[in-house]
Amino acid sequence: MEKTVRFLLLSLFLSSWLSAQVNLTESDLPLILIETGSQSIPDEPKVTATMKIIDNGPGNRNRITDPPLAYDGFIGIEFRGASSQRFPKKGYGLETRKADGSNRNVELFGMPKENDWVLHGPFSDKSLIRNALAYKLAGEIMPYAPRTQFCELLINGNYRGVYLFTEKIKIDKGRVNIRKLDADQGGSGDELTGGYLIKIDKTAGGSTEGWFSDFAPMPGAPQRTYYQYHHPTPEDMTASQRDYIRNFIIDFENIMAGENFSDPLDGFRNYINPASFIDFILLNEMCKNVDAYRLSTYLYKDADSVNPLLQTGPVWDFNLGFGNVDFCAGPSPEGWVMDYNSTCPEDGYLIQFWWPKLLEDENFGNQLVERWYELRSGEWSDDRIESCIDNLVETLSESQIRNFTQWNILGEYVWPNAVVGNTYAGETEQLRNWLTSRLEWMDRSIEELNRYQALTFAADPVKIHPNPFGETVTFEILASENDLVEITVFTQLGQPVFTEKERIVRTGRQEIVWNPQNKSHALYFYRVHLNQKEIAKGTIFSQ
């Protein structure tokens, strides 16, 4: 309620963010010129307009007077977005069209031919790069993430600022590459099983037909997750097709709600691809996307003959990621988005119960931890992430000046900024510093996200294996960063044969191995102290 009131109060002062109209004549970015004539652009449906794209290629200047070789033709255009529509800098949905209004598939900015596009206008994200950065990082590891191109936009000759031209999420060979349903077929057999693209989101914009989950996001919560048919749209599907994907997800939720959800034969692995869900979790957690799992979340399923398992993605909408949010623990680089339900239980949109429950499965949790370390040594290394940010900021070094001349918001709070930078350099440096801290924290804490580990160690903080032991014995201890762990092994006569002290550098499961040089006894005793407090003692046997 409080954040809504703040937003509404701020909307009364939108005019204070407007400055003198920028007279744009040329740019180092591509130029998009849209003319609507006497028509106003509505929320929906799209109105017919014309669009010219001036793009002379990398390293070349683009001038208003240059020929629009990249595109010169008709479009349909409408506003898009939910809460972002209250900002004076709007986002737009586009369709490239022929003169008769039919779809015109074209290749724009090197992106595969299509007719559905998005012009995202970053406003509360004053770095201007959060979505582009997240999509780039996602594209390094996922089958598909929206491709992007920064540009500057004029509508009816009026400068609108820096925009991110990107692909609309839909089923297509160059996007979510799964088999397209045919409403004239699909009554039974393999034709019925795919492909489907489902969305978890607010119901603003587009088709909102779908179904509510039978399960609350957490015990006692009045909210219910709403699944929407995204593509194909429900009017382009048969009743059998709508029933199929709805029942598939209902069956998955029923499995996840049961005690045997992780059964290797009959559990959730019959319904989802764990690797896909793990990458989705890690990307959203790294960005600390406060909307993750509960909004702007897509699930898709191909035909059984291609891949019978549900996948996550593509990722979408990171304006409130990377610390750019002042509610629900969003500003801190620490903490898990997965814990949103306990952090903000009164929110109208909560994380469906099966997301955190997946982490209670031993193999899923261990695979997630291993994947994080793999990505941090490769696609998401510090050097590669820093280079990506450098490239994006450099791309906007000239155009951002015009953007913030038009939208005079540097140094001003725009909902829901957690920190307000006085300059563009300050905004981008804030993002860098936040992400550096986030990565450092996740490197230390990733094993906390392995909820299986947390559950099993809750009752038994120390595990010893094997017991009886052969060549070595391993002590597993659940400890936090900077804890002091001390292990002592001694004979029946009280003679110490092994002592190890270790200061923990990363929260999670710790392994300390004893490799006895001389097993002169069949029976040994051990004691484990954590921060000088005894937490376990017992016996171990040699083979």
SEBASE-592295 format. One line per 2 residues: number of its first residue (from 1); for each residue x, y, z of C-alpha. Coordinates in steps of 0.25 Angstrom, whole numbers, plus 5000, padded with zeros to 4 digits. Example, Ala and Ser with C-alpha at 12.3 -4.5 7.8 and 13.67 -1.06 7.14 Angstrom:
// SEBASE-592295
1 = 5049/4982/5031 | 5055/4996/5029
***
This chain:
// SEBASE-592295
1 = 5000/5000/5000 | 5011/5010/5004
3 = 5019/5008/4991 | 5006/5010/4983
5 = 5003/5023/4990 | 5017/5028/4987
7 = 5016/5024/4973 | 5003/5032/4971
9 = 5008/5044/4978 | 5020/5044/4969
11 = 5012/5043/4957 | 5006/5057/4960
13 = 5019/5063/4958 | 5023/5056/4945
15 = 5023/5070/4938 | 5035/5074/4946
17 = 5044/5063/4940 | 5042/5069/4926
19 = 5052/5079/4920 | 5053/5086/4907
21 = 5050/5078/4895 | 5063/5072/4889
23 = 5066/5075/4875 | 5072/5062/4870
25 = 5078/5063/4856 | 5089/5051/4857
27 = 5093/5040/4866 | 5104/5029/4868
29 = 5092/5020/4870 | 5081/5016/4860
31 = 5070/5025/4859 | 5055/5021/4859
33 = 5045/5031/4853 | 5030/5028/4855
35 = 5019/5036/4850 | 5004/5034/4855
37 = 4998/5045/4847 | 4986/5051/4856
39 = 4984/5038/4864 | 4988/5036/4878
41 = 4995/5023/4882 | 4986/5015/4891
43 = 4988/5004/4901 | 4981/4995/4891
45 = 4978/4992/4881 | 4990/4996/4872
47 = 4988/5007/4862 | 4994/5008/4848
49 = 5006/5017/4847 | 5019/5018/4839
51 = 5033/5015/4843 | 5046/5018/4837
53 = 5059/5013/4843 | 5072/5020/4839
55 = 5084/5010/4842 | 5097/5012/4834
57 = 5104/5001/4842 | 5114/5001/4853
59 = 5124/5013/4854 | 5115/5021/4845
61 = 5107/5034/4848 | 5092/5033/4846
63 = 5085/5046/4842 | 5071/5050/4841
65 = 5073/5053/4826 | 5079/5040/4823
67 = 5071/5029/4815 | 5064/5019/4824
69 = 5070/5007/4817 | 5068/4998/4830
71 = 5052/5000/4829 | 5042/5009/4823
73 = 5028/5004/4824 | 5015/5002/4832
75 = 5014/4997/4846 | 5004/4995/4857
77 = 5007/5002/4870 | 5002/5002/4884
79 = 5006/5005/4898 | 5011/4993/4906
81 = 5015/4990/4921 | 5007/4991/4934
83 = 5012/5000/4944 | 5022/5006/4935
85 = 5011/5012/4927 | 5010/5023/4938
87 = 5023/5028/4934 | 5024/5039/4923
89 = 5034/5031/4915 | 5025/5020/4910
91 = 5028/5006/4905 | 5023/5002/4892
93 = 5018/4989/4885 | 5021/4988/4870
95 = 5016/4980/4858 | 5023/4982/4845
97 = 5012/4982/4834 | 5009/4982/4819
99 = 5000/4993/4813 | 4988/4984/4815
101 = 4990/4982/4830 | 4995/4968/4829
103 = 5008/4963/4836 | 5021/4967/4829
105 = 5033/4958/4834 | 5046/4966/4833
107 = 5060/4965/4838 | 5063/4977/4847
109 = 5077/4980/4853 | 5082/4966/4849
111 = 5071/4959/4857 | 5063/4948/4850
113 = 5051/4951/4842 | 5039/4954/4850
115 = 5027/4964/4851 | 5026/4966/4866
117 = 5035/4975/4873 | 5037/4983/4886
119 = 5042/4997/4888 | 5046/4998/4903
121 = 5048/5012/4909 | 5056/5011/4922
123 = 5052/5022/4931 | 5053/5017/4946
125 = 5065/5010/4942 | 5075/5022/4940
127 = 5086/5013/4936 | 5078/5010/4924
129 = 5085/4996/4923 | 5078/4987/4933
131 = 5070/4979/4922 | 5081/4979/4912
133 = 5091/4974/4922 | 5081/4963/4928
135 = 5078/4958/4913 | 5092/4958/4910
137 = 5096/4949/4922 | 5084/4940/4919
139 = 5088/4938/4905 | 5101/4933/4909
141 = 5095/4921/4915 | 5080/4919/4911
143 = 5075/4914/4898 | 5069/4928/4895
145 = 5068/4942/4901 | 5063/4954/4894
147 = 5073/4961/4885 | 5074/4976/4887
149 = 5079/4988/4880 | 5080/5002/4886
151 = 5074/5013/4878 | 5068/5027/4879
153 = 5053/5030/4876 | 5045/5041/4870
155 = 5030/5040/4870 | 5023/5051/4861
157 = 5036/5058/4861 | 5037/5059/4876
159 = 5049/5053/4883 | 5046/5042/4893
161 = 5060/5038/4897 | 5069/5025/4897
163 = 5061/5012/4895 | 5064/4998/4895
165 = 5058/4991/4882 | 5056/4976/4885
167 = 5049/4964/4881 | 5035/4961/4887
169 = 5035/4947/4893 | 5027/4937/4885
171 = 5028/4923/4878 | 5037/4925/4865
173 = 5049/4918/4859 | 5057/4930/4863
175 = 5052/4932/4877 | 5045/4921/4886
177 = 5049/4910/4876 | 5038/4899/4878
179 = 5028/4893/4869 | 5016/4902/4866
181 = 5002/4897/4869 | 4992/4896/4858
183 = 4978/4898/4862 | 4973/4890/4850
185 = 4980/4878/4856 | 4985/4875/4870
187 = 4973/4867/4875 | 4981/4855/4879
189 = 4994/4849/4879 | 5007/4856/4878
191 = 5001/4868/4871 | 4994/4871/4884
193 = 5006/4871/4893 | 5013/4884/4888
195 = 5017/4895/4886 | 5012/4904/4897
197 = 5017/4917/4903 | 5011/4920/4917
199 = 5013/4933/4925 | 5012/4936/4940
201 = 5009/4951/4941 | 5000/4962/4943
203 = 4988/4962/4934 | 4991/4976/4928
205 = 4992/4976/4913 | 4989/4965/4903
207 = 4981/4952/4905 | 4978/4949/4920
209 = 4971/4936/4918 | 4977/4925/4927
211 = 4975/4918/4940 | 4977/4919/4955
213 = 4986/4909/4962 | 4979/4900/4972
215 = 4990/4902/4982 | 4994/4915/4990
217 = 5008/4920/4989 | 5010/4917/5004
219 = 5001/4911/5015 | 4989/4920/5018
221 = 4992/4930/5007 | 4979/4935/5000
223 = 4987/4938/4987 | 4987/4928/4975
225 = 4997/4928/4964 | 4990/4931/4951
227 = 4995/4924/4938 | 4992/4931/4925
229 = 4992/4925/4911 | 5002/4934/4904
231 = 5006/4927/4891 | 4998/4923/4883
233 = 4987/4932/4889 | 4975/4925/4894
235 = 4966/4929/4882 | 4976/4921/4873
237 = 4976/4909/4881 | 4965/4898/4882
239 = 4959/4894/4895 | 4967/4881/4895
241 = 4980/4889/4893 | 4976/4898/4905
243 = 4972/4886/4913 | 4985/4879/4910
245 = 4995/4889/4915 | 4987/4893/4927
247 = 4985/4879/4931 | 5000/4876/4929
249 = 5004/4888/4939 | 4993/4884/4949
251 = 4999/4869/4949 | 5012/4875/4951
253 = 5007/4884/4963 | 5000/4871/4969
255 = 5013/4864/4968 | 5021/4875/4975
257 = 5010/4876/4986 | 5012/4861/4989
259 = 5022/4855/4999 | 5029/4847/4988
261 = 5031/4859/4979 | 5046/4856/4977
263 = 5044/4841/4974 | 5054/4838/4963
265 = 5044/4830/4956 | 5030/4836/4959
267 = 5034/4850/4963 | 5036/4864/4957
269 = 5046/4860/4947 | 5035/4854/4938
271 = 5030/4868/4936 | 5042/4878/4936
273 = 5056/4879/4931 | 5064/4882/4944
275 = 5075/4889/4937 | 5066/4899/4930
277 = 5060/4903/4944 | 5074/4904/4950
279 = 5079/4914/4940 | 5066/4922/4941
281 = 5068/4922/4957 | 5083/4926/4956
283 = 5081/4937/4946 | 5069/4943/4954
285 = 5076/4942/4967 | 5089/4948/4962
287 = 5081/4960/4957 | 5073/4959/4970
289 = 5061/4962/4961 | 5049/4965/4971
291 = 5039/4961/4960 | 5045/4947/4958
293 = 5037/4934/4959 | 5024/4942/4961
295 = 5023/4952/4950 | 5029/4953/4936
297 = 5032/4938/4936 | 5030/4929/4924
299 = 5029/4914/4923 | 5029/4906/4910
301 = 5027/4892/4905 | 5031/4886/4892
303 = 5024/4873/4886 | 5027/4860/4893
305 = 5034/4855/4881 | 5044/4866/4882
307 = 5045/4869/4897 | 5034/4864/4906
309 = 5039/4873/4918 | 5034/4887/4923
311 = 5045/4898/4921 | 5047/4912/4928
313 = 5049/4924/4920 | 5051/4933/4913
315 = 5055/4943/4924 | 5048/4957/4923
317 = 5048/4970/4930 | 5059/4974/4939
319 = 5056/4989/4942 | 5055/4986/4957
321 = 5067/4977/4957 | 5081/4980/4961
323 = 5077/4987/4973 | 5068/4997/4967
325 = 5056/4995/4976 | 5053/5001/4990
327 = 5044/4990/4996 | 5044/4976/5000
329 = 5059/4975/5003 | 5062/4979/4988
331 = 5073/4989/4991 | 5082/4979/4998
333 = 5092/4971/4990 | 5090/4960/5000
335 = 5078/4951/5002 | 5070/4941/4992
337 = 5058/4946/4983 | 5054/4931/4986
339 = 5050/4936/5000 | 5041/4947/4995
341 = 5028/4940/5001 | 5034/4942/5015
343 = 5040/4956/5012 | 5027/4961/5006
345 = 5015/4952/5010 | 5005/4963/5008
347 = 5009/4965/4993 | 4997/4961/4983
349 = 5007/4953/4975 | 5015/4943/4982
351 = 5025/4932/4978 | 5018/4919/4975
353 = 5021/4908/4985 | 5028/4898/4976
355 = 5040/4908/4973 | 5046/4907/4987
357 = 5041/4892/4988 | 5050/4888/4976
359 = 5062/4892/4985 | 5058/4882/4995
361 = 5062/4871/4985 | 5076/4866/4988
363 = 5081/4865/4973 | 5074/4878/4969
365 = 5081/4886/4980 | 5094/4880/4978
367 = 5093/4882/4963 | 5090/4897/4965
369 = 5102/4899/4974 | 5111/4892/4963
371 = 5105/4900/4952 | 5108/4913/4959
373 = 5123/4910/4961 | 5123/4906/4946
375 = 5117/4919/4941 | 5126/4927/4950
377 = 5138/4921/4944 | 5133/4923/4930
379 = 5121/4931/4924 | 5119/4939/4937
381 = 5133/4941/4941 | 5136/4955/4947
383 = 5144/4959/4935 | 5133/4955/4925
385 = 5122/4962/4933 | 5131/4975/4935
387 = 5134/4975/4920 | 5119/4974/4917
389 = 5116/4986/4926 | 5127/4994/4920
391 = 5122/4991/4905 | 5108/4995/4909
393 = 5112/5008/4916 | 5121/5012/4905
395 = 5110/5010/4895 | 5102/5020/4902
397 = 5113/5030/4905 | 5107/5040/4895
399 = 5092/5037/4894 | 5090/5037/4909
401 = 5093/5052/4910 | 5081/5055/4901
403 = 5072/5045/4908 | 5074/5052/4921
405 = 5073/5066/4915 | 5059/5061/4910
407 = 5056/5054/4923 | 5062/5062/4935
409 = 5062/5051/4945 | 5077/5050/4949
411 = 5078/5053/4964 | 5063/5051/4966
413 = 5055/5039/4972 | 5047/5031/4962
415 = 5039/5020/4967 | 5045/5010/4972
417 = 5059/5015/4972 | 5067/5010/4985
419 = 5079/5020/4982 | 5078/5032/4974
421 = 5091/5036/4966 | 5093/5051/4962
423 = 5100/5047/4949 | 5099/5036/4939
425 = 5113/5032/4943 | 5108/5031/4957
427 = 5096/5022/4953 | 5105/5012/4945
429 = 5116/5012/4956 | 5105/5009/4966
431 = 5100/4997/4957 | 5115/4992/4956
433 = 5117/4993/4971 | 5104/4986/4974
435 = 5106/4975/4965 | 5121/4973/4970
437 = 5115/4972/4984 | 5104/4962/4980
439 = 5114/4953/4973 | 5123/4953/4985
441 = 5112/4949/4994 | 5106/4938/4985
443 = 5120/4932/4983 | 5121/4931/4999
445 = 5106/4927/5001 | 5101/4919/4989
447 = 5101/4906/4997 | 5090/4913/5006
449 = 5081/4912/4993 | 5083/4897/4994
451 = 5071/4895/5003 | 5073/4880/5003
453 = 5086/4883/5010 | 5079/4892/5020
455 = 5068/4882/5023 | 5077/4870/5025
457 = 5087/4877/5034 | 5076/4884/5042
459 = 5075/4872/5050 | 5089/4867/5049
461 = 5099/4878/5047 | 5110/4869/5046
463 = 5111/4856/5037 | 5123/4846/5037
465 = 5125/4837/5025 | 5128/4826/5023
467 = 5127/4820/5036 | 5133/4809/5037
469 = 5144/4816/5029 | 5155/4811/5020
471 = 5166/4820/5016 | 5160/4833/5020
473 = 5148/4839/5028 | 5141/4852/5024
475 = 5134/4861/5034 | 5123/4870/5028
477 = 5119/4882/5036 | 5109/4892/5033
479 = 5115/4906/5036 | 5115/4920/5033
481 = 5125/4930/5028 | 5136/4933/5039
483 = 5132/4922/5048 | 5143/4914/5055
485 = 5142/4899/5053 | 5150/4890/5062
487 = 5151/4875/5060 | 5158/4865/5070
489 = 5159/4850/5068 | 5165/4842/5080
491 = 5167/4828/5084 | 5159/4821/5095
493 = 5171/4825/5105 | 5168/4840/5101
495 = 5181/4841/5093 | 5178/4851/5081
497 = 5182/4846/5068 | 5176/4857/5059
499 = 5173/4872/5062 | 5168/4882/5051
501 = 5164/4896/5053 | 5158/4904/5041
503 = 5153/4918/5040 | 5141/4917/5030
505 = 5142/4926/5018 | 5129/4922/5011
507 = 5115/4919/5017 | 5110/4905/5014
509 = 5115/4891/5015 | 5129/4889/5019
511 = 5137/4876/5017 | 5149/4873/5026
513 = 5156/4860/5023 | 5164/4851/5033
515 = 5175/4842/5026 | 5181/4834/5037
517 = 5195/4829/5035 | 5194/4818/5044
519 = 5181/4811/5048 | 5185/4805/5061
521 = 5171/4804/5067 | 5158/4799/5063
523 = 5150/4809/5070 | 5152/4825/5071
525 = 5144/4836/5078 | 5142/4850/5072
527 = 5137/4863/5076 | 5133/4875/5068
529 = 5133/4889/5073 | 5127/4901/5066
531 = 5132/4915/5071 | 5137/4908/5083
533 = 5124/4901/5086 | 5122/4886/5085
535 = 5112/4882/5074 | 5115/4867/5072
537 = 5122/4856/5078 | 5122/4841/5075
539 = 5130/4829/5071 | 5136/4824/5057
541 = 5141/4811/5054 | 5152/4806/5045
543 = 5150/4795/5035
***
